[in-house]
Amino acid sequence: MPGYVYILASQRNGTLYIGVTSDIGRRIYEHREGLVDGFSKQYGVKTLVHYELFDRIDDAIFREKQMKKWNRDWKLELIEASNPEWKDLSSTLL
């Protein structure tokens, strides 16, 4: 089963959320509509600014754990490298 690691942001350089899923379209919808209780809902983190696709969900989970240990500057550099304008990438998925 494939898997995705994704980063949501509240705004440019704002609050970040890192997650993992096997169905990114459904998961982003859930975040946007406030159907996911917890951190992302509490802080209004809804804009998809980065994602990575993996052939296996296990690899995505491993990557998510790595990224969650990173310092904030590394996360910002990753987003800036692939999405310098911090555009919402969900339209490329849905």
PASEBA-1860 file (N, C-alpha, C; in nm, 3 decimals):
! residues 94
1> MPGYVYIL> 0.084/-0.117/0.000/0.000/0.000/0.000/0.089/0.124/0.000 ~ 0.062/0.220/-0.088/0.142/0.344/-0.090/0.111/0.431/0.031 ~ 0.199/0.525/0.057/0.180/0.617/0.168/0.233/0.755/0.136 ~ 0.182/0.852/0.204/0.222/0.992/0.188/0.264/1.049/0.322 ~ 0.367/1.131/0.319/0.400/1.219/0.430/0.365/1.358/0.382 ~ 0.301/1.436/0.468/0.258/1.569/0.425/0.283/1.671/0.534 ~ 0.298/1.796/0.490/0.313/1.908/0.583/0.202/2.007/0.554 ~ 0.128/2.042/0.658/0.027/2.147/0.651/0.080/2.269/0.723
9> ASQRNGTL> 0.036/2.387/0.681/0.076/2.512/0.746/-0.046/2.599/0.769 ~ -0.041/2.680/0.873/-0.149/2.775/0.901/-0.136/2.897/0.809 ~ -0.014/2.929/0.771/0.018/3.040/0.680/0.167/3.029/0.650 ~ 0.217/3.115/0.564/0.361/3.114/0.534/0.439/3.135/0.663 ~ 0.536/3.048/0.688/0.619/3.051/0.809/0.537/3.040/0.938 ~ 0.416/2.988/0.928/0.329/2.975/1.045/0.345/2.840/1.112 ~ 0.241/2.799/1.180/0.239/2.672/1.250/0.241/2.558/1.148 ~ 0.321/2.455/1.176/0.335/2.341/1.086/0.280/2.215/1.151
17> YIGVTSDI> 0.229/2.125/1.067/0.181/1.995/1.111/0.233/1.891/1.012 ~ 0.292/1.785/1.062/0.341/1.676/0.977/0.256/1.553/1.004 ~ 0.208/1.492/0.896/0.126/1.373/0.910/0.161/1.268/0.807 ~ 0.099/1.151/0.821/0.119/1.040/0.727/-0.018/0.978/0.700 ~ -0.039/0.931/0.576/-0.166/0.871/0.539/-0.149/0.784/0.415 ~ -0.244/0.696/0.394/-0.246/0.619/0.270/-0.343/0.680/0.169 ~ -0.426/0.775/0.214/-0.524/0.841/0.126/-0.516/0.991/0.150 ~ -0.428/1.056/0.078/-0.401/1.198/0.107/-0.520/1.289/0.072
25> GRRIYEHR> -0.593/1.255/-0.032/-0.710/1.337/-0.067/-0.812/1.340/0.045 ~ -0.844/1.222/0.098/-0.939/1.213/0.208/-0.886/1.283/0.332 ~ -0.759/1.264/0.361/-0.701/1.321/0.483/-0.697/1.473/0.479 ~ -0.660/1.530/0.365/-0.657/1.676/0.353/-0.798/1.731/0.367 ~ -0.896/1.665/0.307/-1.036/1.705/0.321/-1.076/1.707/0.469 ~ -1.038/1.604/0.542/-1.072/1.596/0.685/-1.010/1.712/0.763 ~ -0.885/1.745/0.732/-0.820/1.859/0.799/-0.893/1.989/0.763 ~ -0.922/2.008/0.638/-0.987/2.132/0.592/-1.123/2.155/0.654
33> EGLVDGFS> -1.199/2.048/0.668/-1.335/2.059/0.719/-1.342/2.051/0.871 ~ -1.226/2.041/0.936/-1.223/2.036/1.082/-1.273/1.904/1.138 ~ -1.263/1.798/1.060/-1.311/1.667/1.103/-1.206/1.592/1.185 ~ -1.085/1.645/1.190/-0.976/1.582/1.265/-0.955/1.664/1.392 ~ -0.994/1.607/1.505/-0.971/1.676/1.632/-0.823/1.673/1.666 ~ -0.780/1.773/1.737/-0.642/1.776/1.781/-0.568/1.899/1.732 ~ -0.438/1.883/1.714/-0.347/1.993/1.686/-0.386/2.074/1.563 ~ -0.410/2.007/1.451/-0.437/2.081/1.327/-0.566/2.161/1.336
41> KQYGVKTL> -0.666/2.107/1.400/-0.792/2.179/1.417/-0.776/2.296/1.514 ~ -0.707/2.271/1.623/-0.688/2.374/1.725/-0.613/2.496/1.671 ~ -0.512/2.472/1.586/-0.428/2.581/1.537/-0.459/2.625/1.394 ~ -0.566/2.573/1.335/-0.607/2.615/1.201/-0.506/2.582/1.094 ~ -0.445/2.466/1.104/-0.341/2.425/1.010/-0.409/2.346/0.897 ~ -0.429/2.412/0.780/-0.510/2.352/0.674/-0.448/2.356/0.535 ~ -0.340/2.428/0.516/-0.282/2.446/0.383/-0.174/2.342/0.357 ~ -0.193/2.261/0.253/-0.094/2.160/0.216/0.022/2.228/0.145
49> VHYELFDR> 0.139/2.228/0.208/0.255/2.298/0.150/0.365/2.204/0.104 ~ 0.358/2.076/0.143/0.459/1.979/0.101/0.403/1.839/0.118 ~ 0.437/1.750/0.024/0.405/1.609/0.043/0.504/1.524/-0.034 ~ 0.518/1.401/0.012/0.606/1.304/-0.050/0.531/1.172/-0.061 ~ 0.541/1.107/-0.175/0.476/0.978/-0.199/0.578/0.866/-0.185 ~ 0.538/0.758/-0.119/0.622/0.640/-0.102/0.546/0.518/-0.151 ~ 0.618/0.420/-0.202/0.557/0.297/-0.252/0.494/0.216/-0.138 ~ 0.552/0.229/-0.020/0.503/0.152/0.095/0.472/0.245/0.212
57> IDDAIFRE> 0.363/0.219/0.279/0.324/0.301/0.394/0.429/0.296/0.504 ~ 0.497/0.183/0.518/0.603/0.172/0.620/0.713/0.275/0.597 ~ 0.748/0.296/0.470/0.851/0.395/0.437/0.803/0.536/0.468 ~ 0.676/0.562/0.444/0.619/0.694/0.474/0.619/0.718/0.625 ~ 0.584/0.617/0.701/0.585/0.630/0.848/0.726/0.656/0.899 ~ 0.824/0.586/0.843/0.963/0.609/0.882/1.005/0.753/0.853 ~ 0.970/0.802/0.734/1.005/0.940/0.695/0.936/1.041/0.786 ~ 0.810/1.017/0.819/0.738/1.108/0.908/0.809/1.118/1.043
65> KQMKKWNR> 0.849/1.005/1.096/0.919/1.006/1.225/1.050/1.083/1.217 ~ 1.121/1.069/1.105/1.245/1.146/1.085/1.215/1.295/1.086 ~ 1.118/1.335/1.005/1.087/1.477/0.989/1.037/1.541/1.119 ~ 0.966/1.467/1.198/0.916/1.522/1.325/1.029/1.552/1.421 ~ 1.143/1.488/1.404/1.260/1.513/1.489/1.343/1.632/1.440 ~ 1.318/1.676/1.317/1.394/1.787/1.261/1.366/1.917/1.336 ~ 1.464/2.008/1.331/1.436/2.140/1.386/1.353/2.219/1.283 ~ 1.293/2.324/1.330/1.201/2.402/1.246/1.267/2.454/1.118
73> DWKLELIE> 1.391/2.501/1.128/1.461/2.555/1.011/1.472/2.452/0.900 ~ 1.498/2.326/0.934/1.509/2.221/0.831/1.375/2.200/0.762 ~ 1.267/2.203/0.839/1.133/2.187/0.782/1.102/2.303/0.686 ~ 1.135/2.423/0.729/1.111/2.541/0.644/1.194/2.533/0.516 ~ 1.318/2.488/0.526/1.403/2.472/0.407/1.344/2.370/0.310 ~ 1.291/2.261/0.362/1.229/2.160/0.277/1.109/2.218/0.202 ~ 1.026/2.292/0.271/0.909/2.354/0.207/0.955/2.455/0.103 ~ 1.047/2.542/0.140/1.096/2.647/0.049/1.160/2.588/-0.077
81> ASNPEWKD> 1.227/2.474/-0.064/1.295/2.413/-0.179/1.195/2.362/-0.283 ~ 1.083/2.307/-0.238/0.987/2.250/-0.331/0.867/2.341/-0.359 ~ 0.842/2.437/-0.270/0.724/2.522/-0.282/0.756/2.661/-0.227 ~ 0.843/2.736/-0.295/0.891/2.864/-0.240/0.782/2.968/-0.218 ~ 0.670/2.956/-0.287/0.562/3.053/-0.269/0.458/3.005/-0.167 ~ 0.480/2.889/-0.109/0.390/2.831/-0.010/0.248/2.819/-0.066 ~ 0.238/2.780/-0.191/0.107/2.760/-0.252/0.039/2.637/-0.192 ~ -0.092/2.638/-0.193/-0.169/2.523/-0.148/-0.161/2.415/-0.256
89> LSSTLL> -0.103/2.303/-0.224/-0.080/2.196/-0.320/-0.196/2.099/-0.331 ~ -0.300/2.119/-0.253/-0.411/2.022/-0.253/-0.479/2.014/-0.389 ~ -0.477/2.121/-0.466/-0.542/2.117/-0.598/-0.469/2.023/-0.693 ~ -0.344/1.994/-0.667/-0.271/1.900/-0.751/-0.307/1.756/-0.719 ~ -0.377/1.735/-0.607/-0.415/1.601/-0.564/-0.563/1.571/-0.589 ~ -0.647/1.670/-0.571/-0.792/1.647/-0.570/-0.855/1.669/-0.706
END
